[in-house]
Amino acid sequence: DFITYVDTISKMLIQAGAKYLGNLKTVYLIFGIIGTILPWIFFSSFFNQEGFDLLLFLKNLFINGPAAGFSTDILVSILVFWIWSYKDAQEKMIKNWWVILPASFTVGLSLAMPLYFYLRTKD
């Protein structure tokens, strides 16, 4: 079933990430991939059923109490992360930090955060 499929993919990706724990840059890259694939499994399921209706997608983020609470938590977290990463990028002179913005809009914090950490980590 669908949940088993997601669980299997998650376990495979996490095991691959654990193999490279000595290299944080690789770990961040792996979690960026995981953070892209897993949300898009659910997003694509929605878009396959409903079509590419962004208004309906946004409405469904707040369809009930738990969904609204979780969505609000993530949206506030993304905003805080943008502010922090902007300031941090200036202090650490991180080029191309802005790529986290489209990453946030097209996937979410699950891609934007590991992507920024990847950019921030020296080889």
C-alpha positions as CSV (number, residue, x, y, z in Angstrom):
1,D,0.0,0.0,0.0
2,F,1.0,3.7,-0.3
3,I,2.2,4.1,3.3
4,T,4.4,0.9,3.0
5,Y,5.9,2.3,-0.2
6,V,6.8,5.7,1.5
7,D,8.2,3.8,4.5
8,T,10.4,1.6,2.3
9,I,11.8,4.6,0.3
10,S,12.4,6.5,3.6
11,K,14.3,3.6,5.1
12,M,16.4,3.1,2.0
13,L,17.4,6.8,1.8
14,I,18.1,7.1,5.6
15,Q,20.3,4.0,5.4
16,A,22.2,5.5,2.5
17,G,22.6,8.7,4.5
18,A,23.9,6.9,7.5
19,K,26.7,5.4,5.4
20,Y,28.1,8.9,4.8
21,L,27.7,10.4,8.3
22,G,31.4,11.3,8.3
23,N,30.8,13.9,5.6
24,L,28.1,16.3,6.7
25,K,27.9,17.9,3.3
26,T,26.9,14.5,1.8
27,V,24.4,14.0,4.7
28,Y,22.7,17.3,3.9
29,L,22.6,16.5,0.2
30,I,20.9,13.1,1.0
31,F,18.4,14.7,3.3
32,G,17.7,17.4,0.7
33,I,16.8,14.5,-1.7
34,I,14.7,12.8,1.0
35,G,13.1,16.1,1.8
36,T,12.1,16.6,-1.9
37,I,10.9,13.1,-2.7
38,L,8.7,12.5,0.4
39,P,6.6,15.7,0.2
40,W,6.2,15.4,-3.5
41,I,4.9,11.8,-3.2
42,F,1.9,13.4,-1.3
43,F,1.8,16.6,-3.4
44,S,1.7,14.6,-6.7
45,S,-1.0,12.4,-5.4
46,F,-3.1,15.5,-4.6
47,F,-2.4,17.0,-8.0
48,N,-3.2,13.8,-9.8
49,Q,-6.6,13.6,-8.2
50,E,-7.5,17.3,-8.2
51,G,-5.5,18.7,-11.1
52,F,-3.1,21.6,-10.7
53,D,-5.4,23.7,-8.6
54,L,-3.2,25.8,-6.3
55,L,-6.1,27.5,-4.6
56,L,-7.7,24.1,-3.6
57,F,-4.2,22.9,-2.5
58,L,-3.8,26.0,-0.2
59,K,-7.4,25.5,1.1
60,N,-6.5,21.9,2.0
61,L,-3.5,22.9,4.0
62,F,-6.1,24.4,6.5
63,I,-8.9,22.0,6.0
64,N,-9.1,21.0,9.7
65,G,-7.5,21.8,13.0
66,P,-4.6,19.4,12.8
67,A,-3.8,20.3,9.2
68,A,-4.0,24.0,10.0
69,G,-1.8,23.7,13.1
70,F,0.8,21.8,11.2
71,S,0.7,24.1,8.2
72,T,1.0,27.2,10.4
73,D,3.9,25.7,12.3
74,I,5.8,25.0,9.0
75,L,5.0,28.4,7.5
76,V,6.2,30.2,10.7
77,S,9.3,28.0,10.7
78,I,10.0,28.8,7.1
79,L,9.8,32.5,7.7
80,V,12.1,32.3,10.7
81,F,14.5,30.2,8.7
82,W,14.5,32.7,5.8
83,I,15.4,35.6,8.2
84,W,18.1,33.6,10.0
85,S,19.6,32.2,6.7
86,Y,19.7,35.7,5.1
87,K,21.6,37.1,8.1
88,D,23.8,34.0,8.4
89,A,24.6,34.1,4.7
90,Q,25.7,37.7,4.9
91,E,27.9,37.0,7.9
92,K,29.5,33.9,6.4
93,M,29.5,35.3,2.8
94,I,27.6,32.3,1.4
95,K,27.0,32.7,-2.3
96,N,23.7,31.7,-3.8
97,W,21.9,31.4,-0.5
98,W,18.8,32.7,-2.2
99,V,18.2,29.2,-3.8
100,I,16.4,28.3,-0.6
101,L,13.6,30.6,-1.5
102,P,12.4,28.7,-4.6
103,A,13.2,25.5,-2.7
104,S,10.8,26.6,0.0
105,F,8.0,27.4,-2.5
106,T,8.4,24.3,-4.7
107,V,9.0,21.8,-1.9
108,G,9.2,23.3,1.5
109,L,11.5,23.5,4.6
110,S,12.4,19.8,4.1
111,L,14.5,20.8,1.1
112,A,15.3,24.4,1.9
113,M,17.0,23.7,5.3
114,P,19.3,20.9,4.2
115,L,20.1,22.8,1.0
116,Y,21.2,25.8,3.0
117,F,23.2,23.6,5.4
118,Y,24.8,22.0,2.3
119,L,25.8,25.5,1.0
120,R,27.0,26.6,4.4
121,T,29.2,23.5,5.0
122,K,32.8,23.7,3.8
123,D,34.2,20.7,2.0
